[in-house]
């Protein structure tokens, strides 16, 4: 969640972020109103409770004096002390009721405050383009779009020719948007993931094979149960969620911990991922571009707030290195605010050219989530005798979707596919994927 101190001290920055995202600005004023009510009620609650304690003591003293007077037999004194004791008890009861009322007001405002605060997405960083999906800014374009002296085939036709993809039996076994990677297709994906993992290790990432089922608090903590909740598979009987990226498990790995992030703490997760693709009816129904299950190698980094921007640039560079090793033409885009996920303050996408579609398609993204996820998951570092939230970042090094661009870019006239040189080591030296 966002830092409440930022919202109190600079609400205009949060309003500007909401505008850039196309989100509701009014939520800022409502949160500030609830925050003021909560804090005011809590302050008054503490004052009245302290007064209540003093009055309770006076009730005890009055009752003691009354009982003593009764033993002495002085009726007028007993009557006077009885009146004082009754007044003290009445005052104590009034204060007790007021304490309960103030506590209830503070609790009610606090619950609504917490709920609303969690709906506010991360505050976008300076320079992020405003607008929606089509308002990105192209940072750079690398490589020329491949050309052919023959009619190029799409990735599914190629995959079927070389015995790499079987959509028909995937649908038979699991339904639409499922597939089998068969034979050389399975080997090609393994080679791609192995190359990605090796590049991550070379860059100082600790390799991880994380769980793909996580608890609700971890999924919620990473921001995936907000605007993208309909994309997530839930196992209701077990109250667990299937992850759409190993970012979720890697973010939860250090929940409720204090880390030493003098140098970034980096993990690379290799896992299967699951997405419902809700709302994508009719989109990318052919092939493996938009599917329910895929594999991915994901970078994840914990670092100091001051180091996050530089770490983001490094992640983008590692992604570009992988694209270069796969000999793909691509562009880098600065994603517009309205197309950012809940947790991201800035995101760069790398999109590879897909020849038969005549356009670029996303293969990787890298996001700077600043302290948003760490604040929710209570991940901190020590600094100046206190603790503060760390920054978290994520970035994709390879996914199943890369096969689309690889097969189409490196196809040959007979339907075979040239293997990028960097992948050959992981495929037993194979240089060409032949038609079967």
N, C-alpha and C positions, 0 to 999 in steps of 0.2 A: 504494500500500500504506500501511498505517498506520505511524506513527512508532514505531520500536522503543523509543525513549526513553520514550514514553508507556506502552508495555506493561511496561517494566522498572519505571518509577517509580510507575505507577498501574494495576496489573493489574486492580484491582476495577472501574475505569471500563470497561475492555474487556470484562470478564465481564458487567457490567450491560448493555452494548450488545448482546452476543451473546444474552443472555436476552431483551431487548426484541425482537430480531429473530427469536427462536425458533431460534437457531443454537446450535451446540455450544460450551459454555463450556470443556470439557476441552482444547480446542486451545490455550487461553491457557497452561495449565500445561505442556503438552508443548513449546510454543515456548520458554518460559522455561527449561525443563530443557535443551533443545538449545542455547539461547544460552549457558547456564552451561557446558555441556560444551565447546562450541566455544571460548569465551573461555579456559577453563581449559587446554584442550589447546594453544591457541595460545601462552598464556603459558609453559607448560612447554616447548613446542617451542622458543621463543626462548631459554629458559634452557639447555636441553640442547644446542642448536645452538651457543651461545656456548662452552659447555664443550667441545664436540666440536672447535671451532676451536683452542682452547688445547691440547687433547690432540694434535691433528694436528701442531701446532708442536713438541710435545715428542717426537713420533715422529721428526720430521726431525732434531731435535737429538740424539736418542739414536742414530740411524743414522749421523750424522756422527761422533759420539764413537766408535762401534763401528768404523767404517772406519779411523779414526785409530789406534785401539788395535791393530787387525789389522796395520797397517804396522809397529808397534813390536815386535810379537812377544811381548807379554806375555799368555800364555794365560789366566791367572786373570782378568786385567782384561777380556779379550775375552769370557770366559764371563759375567762380571758384567754387562757392557754388553749382551751378547746377550739376557740374561734381561730387562733393563730395556726393551730395544727390543721384545721379544716381548710384554711386558706392556702397553706403550704401544699397540702395534698392536691387541692384543686389546681394550683399553679403547676405542680409537677405533672398532673394528668394532661393539662393543656400543652405543656412543653413536650411531653412524650408524644402526643398526637401530632404536634408540629414537626418533631424530629422524623416521625414515620412519613409524614406528608412530603417533607423535603427529600428524604431518602428515595421515596418512590418517584418523585419528579426527576431527581438526578439519574436514577436507574433507567427510567423511561427514555429520557433524553440521551443517556449514554448508549443505550441499545440502538436507537435510531441513528445516533451519530456514528457508531461503529459500522453499522450496516451500510450507511450511505458512503462513508469514507472508503469502504472496500469496493464500491462501485466506480470510483474515480480511477481511470487508467493512469499510468505513469505520465509524468509531465515531460513533454517532448523537449529535446535539446534545441538550443539555438541553431538555426540553419536548416532544420528539417522542413521540407516543403509542406505547405498546407494543402488540404484537399483530399480526394479519394484515390481509388485504385489507379486511375488514369493520369494522376497529377505528379507522378514520380519525375525525378530529374536524372537524366543519363550522365553518370560520372565519366565514363569512358567506354569505348568500344575496342575490343582487341581481336585482331585477325580478320581475314576476309571471309565472307560467307562462301562455303564450298560450292563449286559449280561442277556439272557433270556433262559428258558428251553422250549421255543416255538418259532415258526417263527414270529418275530415281524412285525407289520403292520406299514405302513407309516402314517404320520399325517392326510392325507386326508381320507384314508380309516377309520381310527379311528374316525375322525371328522364326517364322514357320519354315522358311526355305532351309535354314541352317540347323533346324531342330533345337531352337533355343527357348521358344515361348509356346505354351499351349493354353490358350484362353478358353477353348471349348470345354476341356475337361476341368479347368478351374471353376467354370460356371456350373458344370454338372455336380461337382463335389461341394462347392461352397456358395454358389450364387454369383450374381453379376459383380463385376469389379474384382474378381479373384482370378488367379492364374497359377500355372506351374511354370517355373523356370526349369527347363529340362536340358540334360546333357551339357552342351557347350555353353548354354545360357547360364546354368548354375555355376559353371567354372568361371565364366566371365564376371559374374557378380562377385564371386569369391575373390577373384584377382583384384577387382576394383576396391573392395572393402579392405583387402590385405594391404594394398598400396596406401590407402588412406590411413590405416592404422599405423603403418610404418612411418609415414610422414608425420603423424601426430607424435609418435614416440621420439622421432628425431628432433621435434620442436619442444620436447620437454613435458609432454602430456603423459600421465599415468593411464595405461589402458584399463578399461573396465568393461565387464559384461554385467550390466545392472538388471534388476528385476523389471519386468514389464507390467506388473500389477502393483498399484500403489494405493495407499490409504487416502481417504477424501481430504484430510488436512494437508497432505503433500500436494495433491492435485490443485487444491484451492490456493495453497501458498504460492504456487508458481504462476497463478493467474489464468489457468485453463478452465476454470468453472465459471467464468464470467460470460463475456460475449461469445465465446467459442464452446460453451458447454454442450451444444447440440452436436459437436463434432466428436465427442468423447464416448467411447463404449463403457458402460457400467455393468458390473456383475452385481445385481441387486441383492442376491441371496448372501453374498459375502461382503457387501459394502466396499468393494474394491473397484478401481478404474484401470482400464488398459491404457497405457501411455501412447500418445501420438508422436513422441520423441523422447529419447533417453535424457534429454534436458531435465525432465520432471524428476526422475529418480536421482540424477546427479545433483540437482539443486537440494533435494531432501537429504542427501547423504550427510551433510553437516548441520542439519536443523538443530537448533537449541545448543549450538557450540560456539566457542570463542576460538578463532583461528589466528595463526600468524601469517599475515599476508604481506610481509615485507617484500617478498617476491610473490608473483601470482601463483596460486595453487590451481593446477590444471589437470583435468581428467578428459579422457576420450572414451565415450561409451559406444559400444557396438551392440545393437539390439534390433529386434523386430519392432515395428511400430504399427499402430492401428488407428484408422480414422474412419468415421462414419460417412464422410463426404455428404453430409446433410445439405440440402439445397443445391446440389450439383446435378440434379436430374437433367439428362440430355447433354451434359458437358463432358467432352473427352471420353466418350463411351468406348472408343476403339483403342485397344492396346493397353499399355501399362503406365500411361501418364498419370491418371487419377484413379487410384485403387484403394482398397480397404486395408491392405497389409503390405508392408514393404520393409526392407532392411536399411539401416543407416549407421554411419559413423559420425558421431556428434562431439564437437569440442565443447567443453564447459570450463569456465574460469572464474575463480574467486580472486578479487584483488582490492587494493585500496581505491577509494573513490577517486583520488587524484590520478591514478594510473589507468582508469577505465577507458579513456579515449584512446590512449596509445595501445592498449591491449586490443581494443576493437579494430584498430588499423592493422595490427599484426594478424588477427584472425582472418580479416579480409584478404590479406596477402597470402596466407596459407591456402585459403580456398582458391585463389587465382592460380597459385602454383599447381594445385591438383588439376585444374581445368587445362592448364598448359601441358601437363604431363599426359593428359588424355587427348591432346592435340585438337581441342575444340575451339571454335570461334564463339566469343561471348561478349556480353556487355555487363557493366556494373551500374546498378541504379540505386539512387537514394530514395527510399520508399516514402511516399507521402504520409502525413500524420494520420489521415483517416483510414489508411490501410495497414497501420501498425497493430500488432497484438496488444492486449491489455498491459503487458509487462514491459514492452519495449519503449525506450525513450528515443532510440534511433535504430534503423535497420537498413543494411545494404543487402541487396539481392544480386546474385550472379546468374544471368540468364544465357543459356547456350542457344545457338542458332539451330533450329530444326528444319532441315531442307524442305521436306514435303509440306510443311505448314507455312513456310515462308515467313517465319517470325521467330522471335526469341521466347524461350520458355524457361521458367525458373528451375535451376538445379540446386542452388545453395542460397542460404541467407545467414546473416550474422547480426545479432542484436545486442545492443548495450542496454541492459535492464537497470542500470544504476543500482540504487539500494532497494528497489521496489520489492523484489522477491525475498531478499535477505531480511527486510523489515518484517515481512509476513512470517518468515520461517525462523526468525530470531537467530540469525547468523551474524556474529559480531567479531570485531577485533579490539584489542586493547590499544588505547592511545591517550597519552597525557594523564595517566592515572584513572581513566574512565574507559567505557566501551562505546563503540558506535557501529552502525551497520556497515557491512562490506558491500562492494559492488559485485554483481554477477553478470557474466556475458556468455553467449552461446553462439555456435556456428557450425554449419554442416560441412563435412569433408567429402562425403559420398553418400548417395542413396540409389536405390533400384532405378529411379527415374533416369539416372545418368545413362543407362543402357540405351534409352531412346536416342539420345544425341550421338552416342558412340556408334551405334549400328547405322544410323542414317548418314552421319558424316563420313564414315570410313567404308561405305559400301562400294562394291565394284560392279561392273556391268553384268556379270553372271549371277549376281545375288550373294556372292561371298563377301566377307568383311575383313579388311586389313586390321590387324591388332596393333593399337598404339604401342610404341616401343617400350614405354615404361611398364606396361602390363604383361609383357611377354615373359618376364622372369617368373611371374606368378601363374603362368599357364604352360609351364614346361617348355618354354621357348617357342611356342606356337606363334606363327606370324600371320596366318590367315585362318579365318573361320570358314570352312568350306560348306558348300551346299550339299545336303545329304539326300 
